[in-house]
Amino acid sequence: MNGHSVPTFVPSGRAVDEARPIRIVIIGAGVSGIGLYIRLLQQVPSARITIVEKNPSLGGTWWENRYPGVACDIPSHVYQYSFEPNPKWSKLFSTGGEILEYVKRVASKYKVDKKIRYNTKVVGAKWDDAQGVWTVQTEQSGDTVTQGELTAEVLISATGSLNNWKWPQIEGLHDFQGKLVHSANWDDTWDYTGKTVALIGCGSSAIQILPHLQKKCPRVLNFIRGGTWISQPFGSTLIQDMLSKSSEPGNYTYSEEEKARFAEDHEFYQQFRHEMESFINKDFPCLFPGSGEEIAGTREIREIMTSKLKSVPGLYEIIEPKFTPGCRRLTPGPGYLEALTKENVELIKKDIARVTKDGLITKDGKEYMVDAIACATGFDCSYMPRFPITGKNGQTIQSRWHDRATAYLSHSVPGFPNYFVVGGPNAAMGGGSLLLIVESVIQYITQAIQKISREHIKSMEVNEAALASWVRKLDRYFPGTVHMDSCTSWYKTNGQITGLWPGSSLHAMMTLEHPRWEDFSYEFAEGFDTLEWMGNGWTRADVKRGDLGYYILDVDIPPVPSDEVIACQP
C-alpha cells in the first residue's frame, strides 16, 4: 500500500484516455501539410498518418514557383512556423529558394520527409457512410504509373488555393513558335539573356519577374490590362526604417553580426519578432475605405509611386489603378517601378487581340515581335479540387461549390464528414502573415481529431445552419472593405470574396482558438453511446501505477489581481 508495489489487479475494459486509433490522409506536403503532420504527430498519439504529394519534392508553392525573383512579400521573420523560428534569414524579404530550404529543414528535423509519398497524385476520394471511412484513390508516377488505394477515418486537404495555374485565354497563344513560359511552371534552364520578352500581367509574380528580365534582356514589353499599386512594405515604419539603411531597392540584407545575435541572444530575437509581428498586424485598418489609415496609406503609396516614376512623364498615369489599394493583394515589388523607367522596358496598357507565330497583336492592330512570352497570369482560384471528392448521398464538392466555394470557418463542409481543409475558401489574409491563420486552422483541426479519437466518434459533420451563419457573416463584412472595389483579384469569384478571412489576423486566431463543437453533428462508433468514451473509470496512469501526482507539476497559478481589476467588481 506504499504506492510502489507491483500492480496485481488489472481492470477489464478501456481506460478513459485510451483513444481510438485514427487513420489520417493528408493531401499535400507544402507549408500547411508539413505543419499539420508535425502537430498531429505531437497531439494525437493514436494517429496513423499518411501524407501524399503529387510533386517529386516537398515545399508546395515554393517548389513549384521557380521564376526569377520569386520571393515572399512579407518579412521572412514573419513567414515562418511559430514553433521553428529561423534566425538565419539572409534578407528582409527572402527568395523562394531560401524559403524552400527552410521548409525542407523543418520537414527533416521533425522527420516528416521520411514519410511523404512523393509523385503520388490523388485522383478521387469517396466517403463510406456505413463504415465511417474515406477511400482515397491515388496514382503514383515513376517508370510506370501505379494505381493505389488508401483508407482512412479522416481526410485533410492541404493543397492550398494557388496551385492550379492557367494560361491566359488569348487566341493563338499556343501557335507561338518562340519560348512560351508561365510563372508557375517556369523553365529554370532557360537563359533569357539577349532575348526580347513579352511579360503579360502586373500581379505579384510579374512584379517580381520584371526587374530580372530588365537586367538581361535588350527589350521587355510588359503588357497590362488594369493598373497596380506598389505599396510600401507591410510593417510600416519598422520596415521602412530598415530599408532606409539599405542600398538594395526595396530589400535589406542582414549582416553576419545581426544573424549571429539573432541566433545567440534568444531574448533579443524574440523581441525583434514580437515587434515585427505587431507592426505587420497594424496595417489592417488600411483595408477600410475612408478610414484615416486608408486615406493616409493611399496618399503615401501614390506619392512613392509618383516619385519613383517621375523620370518618365505619363508612366504613373498608365499604371495607376482605378481601385482603392488593398482591393487586390498589395505587394512591395522591390525594383519593379525602377525597372519600368529603364530604356529597355515598355509598359503597354492595351488588350492583346491574338498571338502570332512570332509576336503579339493588340486590339489597335499594332504588332510586337518577340522571342519569348512569359505569362504571369495567375491561377484557377475557384477552390475546386482537381479530382472528385464524394461525400454523403453521392454529393461531390464540385457540385456543392459549383456557384460558390464555402466552408465553415474555412475548413469544414456539410455533407462531408471527417473531411477538413487547410487553406480553404476564406482562409487567406488581406494583409499580415498567412502562417498565423494556417497554424490556427491546423490547431482547430487537430482538436477536432483529438475529439474524434478520444470520444470514439464515427463521423463528425458541420451543420448546414452553421455554414449558413458563416456565409451571412461573410456577406455582411466584406461590403465595408476595400476588397469589394472594382478590381480583378484572386480573392474574388463571381464578384464574391472567396479568398479572405472576414477580419484581422488576430480575429482569425481568436475565433479559431475555441471551437464551437455544437456546430457539428456526430455519429458514434458501433456499440458506443454519447458517454461510452468515459471507459471503465480508470486512466492509463492508474492502470500502470506510475506517476499519479503529475498534475501538481504543471499548475495554472492565477495572478494576484490589481486594485484596478478589483475596483471593477461589484
Order of alpha helices (4+ residues) and beta strands (2+ residues): beta-alpha-beta-alpha-alpha-beta-beta-beta-beta-beta-beta-beta-alpha-beta-alpha-alpha-alpha-alpha-alpha-alpha-beta-beta-beta-beta-beta-beta-alpha-beta-alpha-beta-alpha-beta-beta-alpha-beta-alpha-alpha
